[in-house]
């Protein structure tokens, strides 16, 4: 059974880059035909999909976040990483990683504040 675990700093200053890593166990991130996503939930709001990196390495981002987002992977560590640049307090949220939006990590709180 696949398991996902998010990790990263809980506090980021405005204008800096938020960087989170998702470590995957019980399955390879290169296995056909899985898609590995980042999703967030801001206080009082619904889930917002950020983007994915596919089994092939192809990436696709939400149009609303595309200009600030980068998702990459390290296949040797079976990890994929989210970078969100130029953050503001509106980027404060619980961030989740997921496989095919069916298997999810537990989420990690990120607060943007000076």
C-alpha positions, 0 to 999 in steps of 0.5 A: 500500500502506497504511503505519502509523507509531506515535509518542509518548513512550517513558517515561510516569510512573505516574498520567499519560496515555499518548498515542500517534499513528498516522500513516497513508500510502497510504490515508485513514482515512475510506475505507469501511469500514476500522477503525483499531485500537490493540493492545498486547503486554506483556512475556511476554503475548499481544496485547491489543486496546485499541480502534478508531476506524472510518472513520465516526469511531465508536469502540469500546473493550475493556471492560477498558480502556474507562474509561481509553481514548480514541481520536480522529482528525485527518482533515486529518493522516490520523492517529489517536491513543490516550490511556490515562489513569491509567497504571500499570507494568502498562501497559508494553508495545509499542503497535501501530496497525493497519488491520483487524488486517491492516496493522500499524505496527512498534510503539513501546515505552512504559514506565511508570515513575517 
